């Protein structure tokens, strides 16, 4: 169970990081 939670947390963190990078690279779209 702990590994699954860690994987979900890593996926969410990666998604947020990609979203922040997208906002910084293309601010005119947001």
Steps between C-alpha positions, in 0.01 A plus 500: 500500500785736583658451156168578329459821699857599416439435129180709504680782679784489246254510207313796651826684572623441143168624361515819706861558396412456130203736543718768661761467223226530235367815669849651513581411138165608353348768727282638219287184501401531868 
